[in-house]
Amino acid sequence: MTQNSHEPPEWKRELDSSIRSLDAMQRRFPAMVVTAAMRRAADLFPMSVTPYYAELVQRPEFDDPVFAQCVPDGRELQAPSWLSSDPLHEQNCSPAPFLVHRYPDRALIVATSACATYCRHCTRKRVSSTPDSEIPDSALDACAGYLRAHPGIDDVLISGGDPMLLDDERLDRILGRIRDVPSVKAIRIATRTLVNLPMRFTPEAVAMLRRHAPLFVNTHFNHPVEVTPQAVAAAARLVDVGIPVANQTVLLRGVNDSEAVVEALCRKLFHNRIRPYYLFQCDLVNGIEHLRTPLATGLRIMKHLRGRLSGMAIPNFAVDTPGPGGKIELLPDGILRADDKGTYLSNSRGDVIYYPDPEV
């Protein structure tokens, strides 16, 4: 039986059925306990969970890796002075509405405020907590004009919210407008729909994206349980037509802050042609103090991954520093000491190895 031409596509029906309140989540999971603090957290940053993503919850408690990412937690009310609504100072680096220019050769365009799931660790809560909106044509034209006036920008990231929540026709127009700028050589789309709405990647959507190559998709798997057969199939549709898929995992306390979980995630992604690209430290955004880990946790995990995974399966560990500082990649220190003839190194097993300098 064919789908009625007037019936919304599956991904839109999924969105329309999203769980948007703690009470609705409790109806889905009767054993879930809802506290007054959780309700106050939901008032600060709303919730929305697709039915597909809710199916990945194994137990309605905050030690569940999916539940912890999408359900308001009373600990979000913690407000130390180092957290803010815009930790990366994107608003200060916005020379045109909807455009962020933090790096000399790259720019970001906020295409929409809508998301399929409001992740509790979202760095752009100030955008996604506003009523759903999308970049108007006038602002899109202004962004394209800025890019033309700054030909040093050759890489544009389309982000949000989540740009994949736009209709194919609208996203096609946005991508086409940016592709028309001669100096723009690469376009990236930042989306979590591979994780929480994989049915969004219809054959029609994938074909549309392919027309704007070279185009890359950056996604956001945080735990192996999210790498489902549906997600793998959606990623395969992209990779099969030449659209590389890279993953940016955020290190979250109680979700993935262990060597075993990150290793399993990277291995599973790599085996399914999704490149582990970044392991990110949590940004200093409001409401995430309970999810943050010390930098030492990420360094410990990176040291564990070395020697256990192929280099292509090991992400870069980075912290996006507050303000205009930008990303800093961090590495576990493999250099123990050096003398005038060589260097003493330590591998992932803790072995000490002497590497001689050349005699010249």
N, C-alpha and C positions, 0 to 999 in steps of 0.2 A: 504494500500500500504506500503510495507516494504522499509526501507531506503537502498539506494544503498550502497553496501559494500565499495565503493571507496569515498563516500561522507563524508566529515568531520562531526564529531558529532555536535550537536546543540551548545554546549558551545564554540567550536572553531569557528563556523560560527558567533556566537555572538561577539567573540573577534575580528574577522576579520572586523566586521562592526563598531568597536569602533569609537567614536568621538575623534579626536586627535588634533584639533586646535580650536581656538576661532572662526574662520570663519565658520568651520563646525558646531560648536555649534549654531552660529547665524542663520545658514540656518535651523537648527532644531527648533530654537526659534526666529522667525523674530523680535519680540519685544525687544530682548536682545540688550543692549547698550554695545559696546566694546570701551574701552578707550586705549590711548597710554600706560598708566601705566599698564593696564591689559596685554598688549602685552609684556611689559618688564618683568612682573612677569612670563609669560609663557616661556620666554627665560631662566629665572633662574631655573624653575622647570617645566618640560613639563606636558601636560594634556593628559588624556585618560579616557574616560567615556564609559562604555558599553551602548548600546541602552536600555537594561533593566533598568539600574540605571537612565538613562536620563528620562525614563517614569515616574519616581517618582517625578520629578521636577514639582511643581505646578505653579510656576511663575519664570521667568528668572531674578531674582534679588537676591542680597546677603542676604536678609532677609528670603529667602527660605532655609530650613535646608539642603536639598540635594544639591541645586545649590551652596551654600556657601562652601560645603565640597569638591567640585570637579572642580570648575571653577577658573582659576587664578584671583586673586584680586590685584589691585594696592597697597593695604595696605601691601602686602607681601614684598614690597621694604623697609619697615621700618627695621632698622638694629641696635637696641640697643646692647650695648657691651656684655650683658649677654647671647645673643643667639649665637649658633655655629652650625657647620655642624654635629658635633658628641657630643651632650651634655652629653651622658652617658659614654663617653670615651670607646666605644666598641673596637675601633681600638687599644687602649692601653691594652685591656684585651683579645687580640687575639693571643694565643700561637701557633696557626696553621692557615693557610689560611682558610677562610670561617667559622671559629669556634670562638665563644666568650665564655669566662669563667669568669663571674663576681661574681658568688656565689659558695661557696665550694661544694655543692651537685648538682648543675645544670649547664648545658652548652647549648648553642644555636648554631645551624648550619644554616648559610645563604645558602639555597638550590638554590635560583634563584634571579635574580634582577627584574624579570618581575612582574607586577601587572595588574589586570584587570581594576582598576581605581586608578589613582594617587591622593590620598587624599592630600589636601593642608596642612593638619596638620601632615603629615607623619614624624615620628621621624628618619626614615632611608632614607631620600631623597638622601643622598650621594650614596646609592646603587641603588635605583629605578630610578634615573635620568640617569644612565649609560645605554649603549646598553644592550638589553636583553641577559642574559647569565645564565648558570647554573653550579653548582659545578661539576668539572670533576672527573672522577673515581680516579685519582691519589690523589686529595685533599680529596675525600671521604675516601679513604684508610688511609690517614694521620690523619683525624679526628677520625676514628675508632681506630687507633693506640694510639692516645692521650687519648681516653676514656679508653682503656684497661690499659694504664699506670697510670690512675688516677681512681681507682675503687671507690673512694668516690663519684664520679658523678653517681647518680642513676636515674636522670631525664634529658631527652634531649628534647629541644624544636626545632622543625624544622620550620624555619621562612624564611623570604626573605626581599624584594619582597613577593610573595605569592606562597608557594610550591604547591598549588592546581592548578597552571597553568602548571605544569609539566604533561606530559603524564602519564597515569596509570602505564605503565611499568617502567618508569624512577623513579617515586615516590616509587613504590614497591621495586625497587632495593635499593634506599636510606634507606628506612625504614628497609629493611631486613639486610642491612649492619650494621645499628645501633643496631638492635635487636639481632644480633649475638654477641654483647659484653655482657658477662655474668653479669656484674655489673649494666647494664642499666635495670631498672625495669619498668619505665614508659616513654612513648613517647607522646609528645604533638605536635599538628600541629597548627600553628597560621595562620589563613586565614580570609580574608574578602569576599571570594567568596559566602558565604551564604547570604551576603548582596547585592553584586553587580553582582553575576553570579551564582544564585542558581542551574541552570540547570547543573552545573559542577558535582553535586553529583548524578551521574547515579547509577543504581543498581550495575553495574560492579565496579565502583569506591568505593562504600560503602563496597562491599564484599572484595575488596582488602585491604581497611583500616582495616576491621574487623580481617583479618588474622594476624595483628600485635598487637593485644590487649595484655596487657592493653594499650589502646591508647585513647587520649582525643583530642577534637577539641576546640580550643579557637577562638572565633570570635569577631565581632566588630560592633554591632548595636549601633548607636548613637541617633536615634530618632524613635518614634513609627511608623512613616510613612514608615520606612524601613522594618518593620516586616510584610511583605506581605504574602498572601496565598502561593505563590511559595517558599518563604524563610522558612515558617513554615513547608511546606511539605518536603523540603530538610533536615531540621533539624530533622524532625520525622524519616526520613530514617536512619539517624545515630543513634538516640536514640533507635530506635526499635531493632537494632542489638547489643545494649550494648555499644555504643560509647557516653560517656557523652559530652554534648555541654555546654560550659561556655562562658559568654559574658564579654567583657572588653570595657566599654563605656569611651570615652574621653570627658571630660567636655569642651565645646566649647561655647564661647561668641556668643550670637545671634542664636545658634543652639539648645542647650539643657540646658542652664544655668538657668532653673527655676524649682521650686519644682514640678509643675504640669506635666511638660514634662518628667522629670526623673521618677516620680511616675508612669505615664502612661506607660512608656517604661518598667520599671521593672515588672509591673503587667502583661503586655502583654507577655513579655518573659517568666515569671514564669508560666503563664497559658499554655504556649506552650512547656514546659519542657526544656527551655533554662535557665540555672542558671545565674542570675546576679552575677558576680564574682567580678569585680573591677569597680569603678568609678575613672578614672585616671585624675589627673591634667595634663594639657598640658606639654609635655617636652619642654625644652628651645632650640628648634631647629629653625634654620633660617626660617623666613617668617611667623611665627605664632603669632607675638605679638598682632595683632588685634583679634585673636581668644582666647587668654589667659584670664583667669578669676582670681580674687584674691582667695587665699585659703579660705577666709571667705565664698565665694559663695558655695563651696563644703560642708563646715561644716554646713551651713544653710540648704542645701538640705538634708544632712544626718539626721539632727535633725528632719526635716519634715517627713522623711520616717519612723522613729521610731514611733511605735504605730499605723501606718497606713497600714503597710505591714507585712506579715509574715517574720520571720527572714530569711527564705530561699530565700526570694525575695529581700532582702536588700544587695547591694554590699558593699565591703570594699572600703572606700575612701583612695586613696594613691597618693603620689607624688614620682616619680622616681627622686631622687635628682641628681644634676649635678655631673659629675665625678664618682668616684668609690663608692659613698655613698650608693647606692642601694635604694630600696623602703622603704618608711616610711609610715605606715598607720596612718591616722589622724581620731580622733573621736571628736564629739561635747562633751564638758565637762559637764557631768551630775552631777559632785560633786561640791556642792556649798561651803561647809565648813565642818569641823569636830571638835569634841571636844573629851574629854577623855572617853566618853561613847557611841559615835556613830557618824553617818555621815548624813548630810543634803543633799538630792539628789533632782534633778529637772528632771521631765519627759518631754515627747514631747509636752505636753500641757502647760508647765510652772508651774505645781503644785510643791510645795515644800513638800518633804516626808522625815521624819526622820527614819533612819534605825539604830537600836541599835546594838552595838557590844555584843558578848557573855560575860556573867559574869563568868569569870574563875579566 
